[in-house]
Amino acid sequence: MAQNDTAAPSTQTSYAPSTAFAEQANATAALYDEAEADRLAFWAEQANRLAWETPFTEVLDWSEAPVAKWFADGKLNVAYNCVDRHVEAGNGDRVAIHWVGEPVDHHRTITYAELKDEVSKAANALTDLGLVAGDRVAIYMPMVPEAIVAMLACARLGVLHSVVFAGFSASALKARIADAEAKLVITTDGQYRRGKAASLKDAVDEAVEGDGGQSIQHVLVVKRTGIDVGWTKGRDLWWHDVVDAASTEHTPKAFDAEHPLFLLYTSGTTGKPKGIMHTTGGYLTQSSYTHFNVFDVKPETDVYWCTADIGWVTGHTYIVYGPLSNGVTQVVYEGTPTSPTEHRHFEIIEKYGVTIYYTAPTLVRTFMKLGRQIAAEHDLSSLRLLGSVGEPINPEAWRWYRTVFGADQTPIVDTWWQTETGSIMISPLPGVTATKPGSAMTPLPGISAVIVDDDGNRLEPGTDHGEQVSGYLVLDKPWPSMLRGIWGDPERFKETYWSRFAEQGWYFAGDGARYGSDGEIWVLGRIDDVMNISGHRISTAEVESALVGHSGVAEAAVVGATDEQTGQAICAFVILKASAQGGAENMVEELRAEVAKEISPIAKPREIHVVPELPKTRSGKIMRRLLRDVAEGRELGDTSTLVDPSVFEAIRAGK
Ligand code: WT7
């Protein structure tokens, strides 16, 4: 893979932090001891890093498990904690956001004092539009500062935001608006992608018109690109008319710790995405604590950069709520990593003196493929800590990341967590942990996670080379930023996460994992019907339903197959209707376009095979395991439960 990488492959298996790093680190080994000694007292202490208008007296109420209440009688305002309190502390002139636009000459610097004004104006504007605590607002925007302002304005008012990734299609947006019965959509006229402006407002129009869009009263539009937009009088409003005119005076009201903060839709094992619900006090506590200790941030000096999009949970927790609650300076980048050239990320690191860089393994592999000479042309010496998230990072990419980005000096934190966990759960502490490339290591102080077998027995430590048995990754104790439910569907919440180990009362994460020789955790990936494409979660069922939505398709089965670049890639097997036959070639392209339209271009299958039949068990269940074998070119596993084992000859012939 790394054809440009001429260094001899390293065999080093464990990387301890340097003494210099350890000496200055926010977190020491004492953090584990404190949490171990009294878990709830530990979390109370972390919660008290925040400003509470009404202090809490109770830490955890687990009596209504699996719905937890953390710090329930306390009250606080999230936006006050992320913005106002830094200004009150005298840090209003500190840069909150160095915003770097996609076109090369676009950038903005926003201080905490300016952010406070912007958030206050937006909160006043939303109030004027009739929004009150408990309402839902959909945010469908590229990575512009107004997106962050919009999220914070919602949080300030106790209004739930539901951020929908701007790469999602109109129909995906519609489904999310309808499920949450959102009253307002905040969007932009268009977005830049590789230097070209493309409409975003068109998709909003399509999403809010007709069935499913009835709840929407207004569409608030930030002018980003200046391209033409359709306009519905009375419904559509320009941000610059409504927000810019509003007052910068706004007094935040404190909300109950368990007041909902946001919904974030994520793929499950069915075609219908789940609205994961997070609440106020516990979410902010753990987001802020993990950001401070895992990324070792020094608000006075660090320049932090998380390359995620706010459309995903990483953007919520480690661009908005974690960094801002800690009052750090960060870079927010609007565009694609390799546009206009492959140098873009390195130029940004160099220009802004980025000290902490948090990205996904798929991007590390992209850079690896482009070769280390690109990085070598830039001064990356400001970097002192690197992070990884979204999927297991292969040891080769881990070492390359450390060598090329980190001069073989910087610690790497490989952070395991999920939309549902709200913030990081398993990760090294950079000044404490001797890390093994490819392992997220151990649960953070205050967090408990175990790997168990089918019956819930804890597995024994294994080897570092993977021969040992794997099991289920479970979270056996509640944590502050845990999801509180699935919007409108308490049954699905229980069924999805709490039924596998109902007897023990454990949360099942959906991941397989094994222990290494020192008891550290090696996450192996999803074991349910959820795929991980470049760190994006997409369910097989969603893609299947998009495919069968096409009039020419009779049946479809989708599996994730290993892919060097993207971790997994989507492989689809379809049976065409008789009426669609004769044009299999054209159909494949048409179907890929259909999936992009129904879900998002990121969900486009890498390959679609037109087959005469699908392998099924006697009960009619599609044998995905076997399709994965086919997609990955392996010998077939056990086919004895198939109705008709010969279908594979036909499938292989068609492949
Ligand atoms: C799934 C959660 C966490 C924010 C981004 C994705 C996989 C995530 C790691 C990691 C191995 C990882 C898991 C998890 N995953 N981080 N460091 N090592 N696997 O959030 O869309 O909710 O996906 O991503 O499979 O269950 P998400």
Boltz pocket constraint, residues with backbone or C-beta under 6 A from the ligand:
constraints:
  - pocket:
      binder: B
      contacts: [[A, 266], [A, 312], [A, 313], [A, 314], [A, 388], [A, 389], [A, 390], [A, 391], [A, 392], [A, 393], [A, 414], [A, 415], [A, 416], [A, 417], [A, 418], [A, 419], [A, 420], [A, 426], [A, 440], [A, 509], [A, 510], [A, 511], [A, 523], [A, 524], [A, 525], [A, 526], [A, 532], [A, 535], [A, 536], [A, 537]]
      max_distance: 6.0
